[in-house]
């Protein structure tokens, strides 16, 4: 039953719940009423902050039942992914903190060990819960401790190979482990694959003709005692089942709970993705409050550019791993349903599947978020790079991503891809450059190629109907100056241009260049910038070991680190940056325009006057340094 919620409503039962211990003081009929209050509280909290909604509404009753029956935190409760942990957070003393959910200095949208003793294991990537839970269970046994370990995992997350590895191991070890399969037929989009068909089959009630022939399901074959399917929204069924299980003996158990994503909130239940991730919204109407877009998103630009390339080349194929809408592959799928593949939450498989397609003569584009591509690193090395296969990697969510925080930051892909032999690595500075890079990747046939781009909207620059094929390893000068050079890789170019204006007010003339490629490097451009400027600063929205490191290697190998030109590399810091707005996060990372300009000023102050002979302009190092010191004196 779907309910309509007001912005404020009385919550007499929920007001009495400060910790899971308080649930044990409530009667079963009161727990059933509490579910309505908790669902309404979750809707209202997310309506103010935005965040994951549908997944949380689907586990209201499961959250209450688990905390009411089991003794958390003495019993270990692990939420797979963690994007469905909002009701859990409300029940574990964090109700007031929900007002700052996913905001700067607020609580995380996922489970986080440092946030609460009720979050024993942090998560934001899927399919880790059973492995972690088995570790807790074995650890308890070795320490001679008693208690339960409960893992809640969705059917979408069950499509990842890691979940099966853990089930296989747990089934043979025989330790006490309770896995709750939250089966709502959804990941972000509807679940795909043979497992979803198997779950649908075992959910069907047996009839007289099949009762005697019904065979063990997958989980029973793997050594789990299977309970279900059970209605995951029926506390009258969940509570006695969990009580029975809590007093059972050894061995792994799987509870198959059938739920509905978005359950109980009509606007979520009617949504195609069941309101997976939402902006702040009006509770009564369900209408989300979104700022009008000034430009198309990078994701949409990629999708449309790939469609344009596929119109001309029937070998182009799009692959994603349960992120069709997030990567824009859903748009490609509407136009080319036979050339689009959502493989489920299975990044490793996606990459090797793409490698097989490339080896067969196809042109696969593997569209995966940077943070999730990390899960397939071995396949990138062994199955793609080592064989020199032309797999095209479209890496969405590069850099810092805002409210999802450090778990979803695209920080490391440049470092781990550009160090692989034969890889080409690109990053556009704006959405028009992205169109060119899609075309370049489509034409590329010698080895793997990747291009990374951020979340959010572009700059609003005019877009070509179809991209130009870029010369590999060739950057460009965007603005010419005399004194220092800013060499940007990616969309920090706009902050470099703003930093140029800030520096100009202090008499420092800056050249700004767009590298375009981390590999192969534009060594001619780098040499020109070093030879003609007092200082070269590289800027990238990635970790150390990436573009700046490759530039330093080149300069060192060619004897160009002799002090005639100062060198600085600006990267993301050696730390994980907590959630905030992207602008705030980049400011904390010291990659905003004001910080770039400040780094230039600091570097110039540290250089001894006269260490470099520059063309006779009023921007020579000695004069720059003197001007800066005079400005500080004032």
C-alpha positions as CSV (number, residue, x, y, z in Angstrom):
1,X,0.0,0.0,0.0
2,X,1.4,3.4,-1.0
3,X,0.9,6.3,1.4
4,X,1.0,10.0,1.0
5,X,3.1,11.9,3.5
6,X,3.0,15.4,4.8
7,X,6.0,17.5,5.5
8,X,5.4,17.2,9.3
9,X,3.6,14.3,11.1
10,X,3.5,13.0,14.6
11,X,6.0,10.2,15.3
12,X,5.2,9.1,18.9
13,X,6.8,5.6,18.6
14,X,9.8,6.8,16.7
15,X,10.4,9.5,19.2
16,X,10.9,6.8,21.8
17,X,13.7,5.1,19.8
18,X,17.1,6.4,20.6
19,X,18.9,3.1,20.0
20,X,18.0,-0.4,18.9
21,X,17.6,-1.4,22.5
22,X,14.4,0.7,22.6
23,X,12.9,-1.5,19.8
24,X,12.9,-4.5,22.2
25,X,10.6,-2.6,24.5
26,X,7.9,-2.3,21.8
27,X,5.2,-4.9,21.1
28,X,5.0,-6.5,17.7
29,X,1.9,-4.4,16.8
30,X,3.8,-1.3,17.9
31,X,6.7,-2.2,15.6
32,X,4.2,-2.5,12.7
33,X,3.0,1.0,13.4
34,X,6.6,2.2,13.8
35,X,7.3,1.1,10.2
36,X,4.9,3.7,9.0
37,X,6.5,6.4,11.1
38,X,10.0,5.4,10.0
39,X,9.0,5.3,6.3
40,X,7.5,8.8,6.7
41,X,10.6,10.1,8.5
42,X,12.9,8.7,5.8
43,X,10.8,10.4,3.0
44,X,10.9,13.7,4.8
45,X,14.6,13.5,5.6
46,X,15.6,12.8,2.0
47,X,13.1,15.4,0.7
48,X,15.3,18.0,2.4
49,X,18.7,16.7,1.5
50,X,18.4,14.6,-1.6
51,X,20.0,11.2,-1.7
52,X,19.0,7.5,-2.2
53,X,15.3,7.1,-1.6
54,X,13.9,4.0,-3.2
55,X,16.4,1.6,-1.8
56,X,15.8,2.9,1.7
57,X,12.0,2.7,1.5
58,X,12.4,-1.0,0.5
59,X,14.2,-2.0,3.7
60,X,12.1,-0.2,6.4
61,X,10.6,-3.4,7.8
62,X,13.8,-5.3,7.4
63,X,15.7,-2.7,9.3
64,X,13.2,-2.8,12.2
65,X,13.0,-6.6,12.3
66,X,16.8,-7.1,12.3
67,X,17.4,-4.5,15.0
68,X,14.4,-5.6,17.1
69,X,15.5,-9.3,17.1
70,X,19.3,-9.2,17.0
71,X,21.5,-7.5,19.6
72,X,23.4,-4.9,17.5
73,X,26.1,-3.7,17.8
74,X,27.2,-6.9,19.7
75,X,25.7,-8.8,16.8
76,X,27.3,-7.5,13.6
77,X,25.0,-6.0,10.9
78,X,26.5,-5.3,7.5
79,X,24.6,-3.5,4.7
80,X,25.8,-4.2,1.2
81,X,26.6,-1.0,-0.7
82,X,25.1,1.0,2.2
83,X,22.9,3.2,0.1
84,X,19.9,1.6,1.9
85,X,21.2,2.4,5.4
86,X,19.1,5.6,6.2
87,X,16.5,3.8,8.3
88,X,19.3,2.0,10.0
89,X,20.9,5.3,10.8
90,X,17.7,6.8,12.2
91,X,17.2,3.7,14.4
92,X,20.8,3.9,15.7
93,X,20.9,7.4,17.2
94,X,21.5,9.5,14.1
95,X,18.0,10.8,13.5
96,X,18.9,14.4,14.1
97,X,22.0,14.2,12.0
98,X,19.9,13.2,9.0
99,X,19.4,16.9,8.4
100,X,23.0,17.1,7.2
101,X,23.0,13.8,5.3
102,X,25.5,13.9,2.5
103,X,26.4,17.5,3.2
104,X,29.7,19.1,4.1
105,X,30.5,18.2,7.8
106,X,27.4,15.9,7.8
107,X,26.9,12.2,8.0
108,X,27.7,10.0,5.0
109,X,25.1,8.5,2.7
110,X,26.7,5.1,3.2
111,X,27.8,3.1,6.2
112,X,31.0,4.4,7.7
113,X,33.1,2.9,10.5
114,X,34.2,6.2,12.0
115,X,30.6,7.5,12.2
116,X,29.0,4.9,14.5
117,X,29.6,1.7,16.4
118,X,26.5,0.4,14.5
119,X,28.5,0.7,11.2
120,X,31.0,-2.2,11.7
121,X,32.0,-2.2,8.1
122,X,32.0,0.7,5.6
123,X,30.7,0.3,2.2
124,X,29.6,2.1,-0.9
125,X,30.6,-0.4,-3.6
126,X,28.4,-3.4,-4.0
127,X,28.8,-7.1,-3.3
128,X,31.3,-6.9,-0.4
129,X,29.0,-7.7,2.5
130,X,29.2,-11.5,2.5
131,X,33.0,-11.6,2.3
132,X,33.2,-9.1,5.1
133,X,30.6,-10.8,7.1
134,X,32.4,-14.2,6.8
135,X,35.5,-12.4,8.0
136,X,33.6,-11.2,11.1
137,X,32.1,-14.7,11.6
138,X,35.5,-16.5,11.4
139,X,37.1,-13.8,13.6
140,X,34.4,-14.4,16.3
141,X,35.0,-18.1,16.2
142,X,38.8,-17.8,16.5
143,X,38.4,-15.4,19.4
144,X,35.9,-17.7,21.2
145,X,33.1,-15.2,21.0
146,X,29.4,-15.8,20.4
147,X,26.9,-13.8,18.5
148,X,25.4,-13.3,15.0
149,X,26.6,-11.8,11.8
150,X,23.9,-10.5,9.5
151,X,24.5,-9.3,6.0
152,X,21.8,-7.6,3.9
153,X,22.5,-7.8,0.2
154,X,20.3,-6.9,-2.8
155,X,19.6,-9.2,-5.8
156,X,21.4,-6.7,-8.0
157,X,24.5,-7.0,-5.9
158,X,24.3,-10.7,-6.2
159,X,25.2,-10.5,-9.8
160,X,28.8,-9.7,-8.9
161,X,31.3,-12.5,-8.9
162,X,32.6,-11.5,-5.5
163,X,29.3,-12.4,-3.9
164,X,29.5,-15.9,-5.3
165,X,33.1,-16.3,-4.2
166,X,32.0,-15.5,-0.7
167,X,28.9,-17.8,-0.8
168,X,31.2,-20.6,-2.0
169,X,33.6,-20.1,0.8
170,X,31.0,-19.6,3.5
171,X,29.2,-22.8,2.4
172,X,32.2,-24.9,2.9
173,X,33.5,-23.3,6.1
174,X,30.2,-23.8,7.9
175,X,30.4,-20.8,10.2
176,X,27.3,-19.1,11.5
177,X,26.4,-16.4,8.9
178,X,23.0,-15.0,8.1
179,X,22.6,-13.5,4.7
180,X,19.4,-11.6,4.0
181,X,18.8,-11.4,0.3
182,X,16.8,-8.2,-0.3
183,X,15.1,-9.2,-3.6
184,X,13.3,-6.3,-5.3
185,X,14.2,-7.1,-8.9
186,X,16.2,-3.9,-9.1
187,X,19.7,-2.6,-9.0
188,X,19.6,1.1,-10.0
189,X,17.8,-0.2,-13.1
190,X,15.9,-3.5,-13.3
191,X,18.2,-6.5,-12.5
192,X,19.6,-8.4,-15.4
193,X,21.0,-11.9,-15.9
194,X,20.2,-15.5,-15.3
195,X,20.2,-15.1,-11.5
196,X,17.2,-12.7,-11.7
197,X,15.4,-15.5,-13.6
198,X,16.3,-18.0,-11.0
199,X,15.1,-15.8,-8.2
200,X,11.9,-15.2,-10.1
201,X,11.5,-19.0,-10.4
202,X,12.0,-19.9,-6.8
203,X,9.6,-17.1,-5.8
204,X,6.8,-18.9,-7.6
205,X,4.6,-21.0,-5.4
206,X,4.7,-24.7,-6.0
207,X,1.6,-26.5,-7.2
208,X,0.5,-30.1,-6.8
209,X,2.2,-31.0,-10.1
210,X,5.6,-29.7,-9.2
211,X,5.7,-30.0,-5.5
212,X,7.3,-33.5,-5.5
213,X,9.8,-32.6,-8.2
214,X,11.0,-29.3,-6.7
215,X,14.8,-29.3,-6.5
216,X,17.2,-27.5,-4.3
217,X,17.9,-23.9,-5.3
218,X,21.3,-22.4,-5.9
219,X,21.9,-21.3,-2.3
220,X,21.0,-24.8,-0.9
221,X,23.5,-26.3,-3.4
222,X,26.1,-23.9,-2.0
223,X,25.6,-25.1,1.6
224,X,23.1,-22.5,2.9
225,X,19.9,-23.3,4.7
226,X,17.3,-21.5,2.7
227,X,14.3,-19.6,4.3
228,X,11.8,-18.0,2.0
229,X,10.6,-16.4,0.0
230,X,9.2,-14.2,2.7
231,X,7.4,-10.9,2.3
232,X,10.0,-8.3,3.3
233,X,7.3,-5.8,4.2
234,X,5.4,-8.0,6.5
235,X,6.7,-7.7,10.0
236,X,4.2,-10.3,11.1
237,X,6.2,-12.8,9.1
238,X,9.7,-11.3,9.5
239,X,9.8,-11.1,13.3
240,X,9.0,-14.7,14.0
241,X,11.3,-15.9,11.2
242,X,14.3,-13.9,12.5
243,X,13.6,-15.0,16.1
244,X,13.6,-18.6,14.9
245,X,16.9,-18.1,13.1
246,X,18.5,-16.3,16.0
247,X,18.1,-19.4,18.1
248,X,19.1,-21.9,15.5
249,X,22.4,-23.8,15.5
250,X,25.5,-23.5,13.4
251,X,26.0,-23.0,9.7
252,X,25.2,-20.4,7.1
253,X,21.6,-19.3,6.5
254,X,20.0,-17.4,3.6
255,X,16.7,-15.5,4.1
256,X,15.1,-14.6,0.8
257,X,13.1,-11.5,1.5
258,X,11.0,-10.1,-1.4
259,X,10.6,-6.3,-1.3
260,X,9.6,-3.4,-3.5
261,X,12.0,-0.6,-4.2
262,X,10.3,2.6,-3.2
263,X,7.7,0.8,-1.2
264,X,5.1,2.8,0.6
265,X,5.7,6.1,-1.3
266,X,3.5,6.3,-4.4
267,X,5.8,8.7,-6.3
268,X,8.7,6.4,-5.8
269,X,6.8,3.2,-6.7
270,X,5.6,4.7,-10.0
271,X,9.1,5.9,-11.0
272,X,11.0,3.9,-13.6
273,X,14.1,3.7,-11.3
274,X,11.9,3.7,-8.2
275,X,13.5,7.1,-7.2
276,X,16.9,5.6,-6.8
277,X,18.8,8.8,-6.3
278,X,16.9,12.1,-5.9
279,X,17.4,15.8,-5.5
280,X,15.4,17.5,-2.7
281,X,11.7,17.2,-3.5
282,X,8.2,18.2,-2.4
283,X,6.8,15.4,-0.3
284,X,3.2,15.7,-1.4
285,X,3.7,16.0,-5.1
286,X,7.0,14.1,-5.4
287,X,8.4,16.8,-7.7
288,X,12.1,17.2,-7.4
289,X,13.7,20.6,-7.0
290,X,16.4,20.8,-9.6
291,X,18.3,23.8,-10.7
292,X,17.7,24.4,-14.4
293,X,20.6,23.1,-16.5
294,X,22.7,25.7,-18.3
295,X,24.3,23.1,-20.5
296,X,23.9,19.3,-21.2
297,X,25.7,17.0,-18.8
298,X,29.0,15.3,-19.8
299,X,27.2,12.0,-19.6
300,X,24.6,13.0,-22.1
301,X,27.2,14.5,-24.4
302,X,29.1,11.3,-24.4
303,X,25.9,9.2,-25.1
304,X,24.9,11.4,-28.1
305,X,28.4,11.5,-29.5
306,X,28.6,7.7,-29.2
307,X,25.3,7.4,-31.0
308,X,26.6,9.6,-33.8
309,X,29.6,7.4,-34.2
310,X,27.6,4.2,-34.1
311,X,25.3,5.6,-36.9
312,X,28.3,5.5,-39.1
313,X,30.0,2.4,-37.8
314,X,28.0,-0.8,-37.1
315,X,30.9,-2.3,-35.2
316,X,30.5,0.1,-32.3
317,X,29.1,-1.5,-29.1
318,X,28.2,0.0,-25.7
319,X,28.7,-2.0,-22.5
320,X,28.0,-0.9,-18.9
321,X,27.8,-2.6,-15.5
322,X,24.4,-1.9,-14.0
323,X,24.7,1.8,-14.7
324,X,22.9,2.2,-18.0
325,X,21.2,5.5,-16.9
326,X,24.2,6.8,-15.0
327,X,26.5,6.4,-18.0
328,X,24.1,7.3,-20.8
329,X,24.2,3.9,-22.2
330,X,20.4,3.8,-21.8
331,X,20.1,6.4,-24.6
332,X,22.4,4.3,-26.8
333,X,20.3,1.3,-26.0
334,X,17.1,2.9,-27.2
335,X,18.7,3.5,-30.6
336,X,20.8,0.3,-30.8
337,X,19.2,-2.3,-28.6
338,X,21.2,-5.1,-30.2
339,X,24.5,-3.4,-29.7
340,X,24.0,-2.4,-26.1
341,X,24.8,-4.6,-23.1
342,X,24.2,-4.1,-19.4
343,X,26.0,-7.0,-17.7
344,X,24.9,-6.3,-14.2
345,X,27.1,-5.4,-11.3
346,X,30.1,-7.2,-12.9
347,X,32.8,-4.8,-13.8
348,X,35.4,-7.6,-14.2
349,X,33.2,-9.4,-16.6
350,X,32.3,-6.2,-18.5
351,X,36.0,-5.5,-19.2
352,X,36.9,-9.0,-20.3
353,X,33.6,-9.3,-22.3
354,X,34.7,-6.1,-24.1
355,X,38.2,-7.6,-24.7
356,X,36.6,-10.6,-26.4
357,X,34.5,-8.3,-28.5
358,X,37.5,-6.3,-29.5
359,X,39.4,-9.4,-30.4
360,X,36.5,-10.5,-32.6
361,X,36.8,-7.2,-34.6
362,X,34.1,-5.1,-32.8
363,X,34.6,-1.7,-31.3
364,X,33.4,-1.9,-27.7
365,X,33.0,1.2,-25.6
366,X,33.1,0.1,-21.9
367,X,31.3,2.9,-20.0
368,X,31.9,2.6,-16.3
369,X,32.3,5.1,-13.4
370,X,35.9,5.7,-12.5
371,X,35.3,4.5,-8.9
372,X,33.8,1.2,-10.2
373,X,36.4,0.6,-12.9
374,X,38.9,0.1,-10.0
375,X,37.2,-3.2,-9.4
376,X,38.4,-4.5,-12.8
377,X,42.0,-3.5,-12.7
378,X,43.4,-7.0,-13.2
379,X,41.2,-7.5,-16.2
380,X,42.4,-4.2,-17.7
381,X,46.0,-5.3,-17.3
382,X,45.8,-9.0,-18.2
383,X,42.9,-9.2,-20.6
384,X,43.2,-5.8,-22.4
385,X,46.5,-4.1,-22.1
386,X,48.7,-7.2,-22.2
387,X,47.1,-8.3,-25.4
388,X,47.0,-4.8,-26.9
389,X,43.3,-5.0,-27.6
390,X,41.5,-1.8,-28.6
391,X,38.9,-1.6,-25.9
392,X,37.6,2.0,-25.4
393,X,37.0,3.0,-21.8
394,X,34.5,5.9,-21.3
395,X,35.2,6.8,-17.6
396,X,32.4,8.8,-16.1
397,X,32.5,10.6,-12.7
398,X,36.2,11.5,-13.0
399,X,37.5,13.7,-10.1
400,X,35.5,14.7,-7.1
401,X,31.8,14.0,-7.2
402,X,30.1,15.9,-4.4
403,X,27.5,14.3,-2.1
404,X,28.5,10.7,-2.7
405,X,31.9,11.5,-1.1
406,X,35.2,9.7,-1.2
407,X,33.9,6.3,-2.0
408,X,32.7,7.5,-5.4
409,X,35.6,9.9,-6.2
410,X,37.3,9.2,-9.5
411,X,40.8,9.8,-8.2
412,X,43.0,7.0,-9.4
413,X,42.3,6.0,-13.0
414,X,44.9,8.2,-14.6
415,X,47.6,6.8,-12.4
416,X,46.7,3.1,-12.9
417,X,45.9,3.4,-16.6
418,X,48.7,5.7,-17.9
419,X,51.3,3.4,-16.4
420,X,50.2,0.4,-18.5
421,X,52.1,-0.2,-21.7
422,X,50.3,0.7,-24.9
423,X,47.4,2.6,-23.2
424,X,46.2,6.0,-24.5
425,X,44.7,8.2,-21.9
426,X,42.8,11.4,-22.6
427,X,40.7,13.9,-20.7
428,X,38.6,16.7,-22.2
429,X,38.6,20.2,-20.9
430,X,35.0,20.8,-21.9
431,X,32.1,19.0,-23.6
432,X,33.1,19.8,-27.1
433,X,36.5,18.2,-26.5
434,X,34.6,15.2,-25.2
435,X,32.9,14.8,-28.5
436,X,36.2,14.9,-30.3
437,X,37.6,12.3,-27.9
438,X,34.7,9.9,-28.6
439,X,35.5,10.2,-32.3
440,X,39.2,9.7,-31.6
441,X,38.5,6.5,-29.6
442,X,36.1,5.2,-32.2
443,X,38.9,5.5,-34.8
444,X,41.6,4.1,-32.6
445,X,42.6,0.6,-33.4
446,X,46.1,0.2,-31.9
447,X,45.8,-0.8,-28.2
448,X,43.4,0.3,-25.5
449,X,42.2,3.9,-25.1
450,X,40.5,5.8,-22.3
451,X,38.9,9.1,-21.8
452,X,37.7,10.5,-18.5
453,X,35.1,13.2,-17.8
454,X,33.4,14.6,-14.7
455,X,29.9,14.4,-13.3
456,X,27.6,17.3,-14.0
457,X,26.9,19.7,-16.7
458,X,29.4,21.1,-19.2
459,X,30.3,24.8,-19.9
460,X,27.7,25.3,-22.6
461,X,30.1,25.5,-25.5
462,X,28.9,24.8,-29.0
463,X,28.9,21.1,-29.8
464,X,30.0,19.7,-33.2
465,X,27.6,17.4,-34.9
466,X,30.3,14.8,-35.0
467,X,33.8,15.0,-33.4
468,X,37.1,15.4,-35.1
469,X,39.8,12.8,-34.7
470,X,42.6,14.3,-32.6
471,X,46.2,13.7,-33.2
472,X,47.4,11.4,-30.5
473,X,49.6,13.0,-27.9
474,X,49.0,16.6,-29.1
475,X,47.8,19.3,-26.7
476,X,47.1,22.9,-27.4
477,X,47.9,26.4,-26.1
478,X,44.7,28.1,-25.0
479,X,46.1,31.5,-23.8
480,X,49.6,32.8,-24.3
481,X,51.6,34.6,-21.6
482,X,55.2,35.3,-20.8
483,X,56.1,34.5,-17.2
484,X,54.6,31.2,-16.0
485,X,52.7,28.3,-17.6
486,X,49.7,26.4,-16.4
487,X,49.3,23.0,-18.1
488,X,45.9,21.5,-17.3
489,X,44.8,17.9,-17.9
490,X,41.0,17.7,-17.8
491,X,38.3,20.2,-16.7
492,X,40.5,22.1,-14.3
493,X,41.3,24.2,-17.4
494,X,38.6,26.6,-16.5
495,X,40.1,27.2,-13.1
496,X,43.5,27.7,-14.7
497,X,42.0,30.4,-16.9
498,X,40.4,32.0,-13.9
499,X,43.8,31.8,-12.0
500,X,45.4,33.5,-15.0
501,X,43.1,36.5,-14.5
502,X,43.9,36.6,-10.8
503,X,47.6,36.5,-11.5
504,X,47.3,39.2,-14.1
505,X,46.1,41.6,-11.4
506,X,49.5,41.2,-9.8
507,X,51.4,41.7,-13.0
508,X,52.1,38.0,-13.7
509,X,51.5,36.9,-17.3
510,X,50.4,33.3,-17.6
511,X,50.3,30.9,-20.5
512,X,47.4,28.3,-20.2
513,X,47.6,25.0,-22.1
514,X,45.3,22.1,-22.4
515,X,47.3,18.8,-22.4
516,X,44.4,16.6,-23.7
517,X,46.6,13.5,-23.3
518,X,48.4,12.1,-20.3
519,X,49.7,9.3,-22.5
520,X,51.2,9.8,-25.0
521,X,52.5,13.1,-23.6
522,X,52.9,16.1,-25.8
523,X,56.6,16.3,-25.1
524,X,57.1,19.1,-27.6
525,X,54.5,21.3,-25.8
526,X,56.1,20.5,-22.4
527,X,59.5,21.4,-23.7
528,X,58.2,24.7,-25.2
529,X,56.6,25.6,-21.9
530,X,59.7,24.8,-19.8
531,X,62.0,26.7,-22.2
532,X,59.9,29.8,-22.4
533,X,58.7,30.3,-18.8
534,X,60.0,30.7,-15.3
535,X,57.6,28.2,-13.8
536,X,55.5,25.3,-15.1
537,X,52.5,24.1,-13.0
538,X,50.6,21.0,-14.0
539,X,47.0,20.7,-12.8
540,X,44.9,17.6,-12.7
541,X,41.8,16.3,-10.9
542,X,43.4,13.0,-10.0
543,X,45.8,11.5,-7.5
544,X,49.6,11.7,-7.5
545,X,51.3,9.3,-9.8
546,X,49.2,10.6,-12.8
547,X,49.7,13.3,-15.4
548,X,52.1,15.4,-13.2
549,X,54.3,12.4,-12.4
550,X,54.5,11.5,-16.1
551,X,55.5,15.1,-16.9
552,X,58.2,15.0,-14.2
553,X,59.5,11.6,-15.6
554,X,59.9,13.1,-19.0
555,X,61.6,16.2,-17.8
556,X,64.0,14.2,-15.6
557,X,64.8,11.8,-18.4
558,X,65.8,14.7,-20.7
559,X,67.8,16.6,-18.2
560,X,65.3,19.4,-17.9
561,X,65.1,19.5,-14.1
562,X,68.1,21.8,-13.8
563,X,66.4,24.6,-12.0
564,X,66.2,27.0,-15.0
565,X,62.4,26.5,-14.8
566,X,60.5,25.8,-11.6
567,X,58.1,22.8,-11.7
568,X,55.0,22.2,-9.6
569,X,52.5,19.5,-9.9
570,X,49.0,20.1,-8.4
571,X,46.9,17.0,-7.8
572,X,44.3,15.7,-5.4
573,X,45.9,15.5,-1.9
574,X,47.1,12.3,-0.3
575,X,43.8,12.0,1.7
576,X,40.2,11.1,1.2
577,X,38.0,14.2,1.0
578,X,34.6,14.0,2.8
579,X,31.4,14.8,1.0
580,X,30.5,18.4,0.2
581,X,29.6,20.3,-3.0
582,X,32.1,19.7,-5.8
583,X,33.3,23.3,-5.5
584,X,33.9,23.0,-1.8
585,X,35.7,19.7,-2.3
586,X,38.0,21.2,-5.0
587,X,38.7,24.1,-2.7
588,X,39.7,21.8,0.1
589,X,41.9,19.9,-2.4
590,X,43.5,23.3,-3.3
591,X,42.7,22.9,-6.9
592,X,40.4,25.9,-7.2
593,X,41.5,29.0,-9.2
594,X,42.5,31.0,-6.0
595,X,44.6,28.1,-4.8
596,X,46.3,27.6,-8.2
597,X,47.1,31.3,-8.3
598,X,48.4,31.1,-4.7
599,X,50.7,28.2,-5.6
600,X,52.1,30.2,-8.4
601,X,52.8,33.2,-6.2
602,X,54.4,31.0,-3.5
603,X,56.6,29.2,-6.1
604,X,57.8,32.5,-7.5
605,X,58.6,33.9,-4.1
606,X,60.8,30.8,-3.3
607,X,62.8,31.2,-6.5
608,X,66.0,33.2,-6.0
609,X,66.1,36.3,-8.2
610,X,68.3,36.0,-11.2
611,X,68.2,32.2,-11.4
612,X,66.6,32.3,-14.8
613,X,67.2,34.6,-17.7
614,X,63.9,35.5,-19.3
615,X,63.1,37.6,-22.3
616,X,63.2,41.3,-21.2
617,X,59.6,41.6,-20.2
618,X,58.3,43.2,-17.0
619,X,57.4,39.7,-15.9
620,X,60.9,38.4,-15.2
621,X,61.4,36.4,-12.1
622,X,63.3,39.0,-10.2
623,X,60.7,41.7,-10.9
624,X,57.8,39.2,-10.2
625,X,59.4,38.4,-6.8
626,X,60.0,42.0,-5.9
627,X,56.4,42.9,-6.8
628,X,55.0,40.1,-4.7
629,X,57.1,41.1,-1.7
630,X,56.0,44.7,-2.1
631,X,52.4,43.6,-2.2
632,X,52.8,41.6,1.0
633,X,54.5,44.5,2.7
634,X,51.4,46.6,1.9
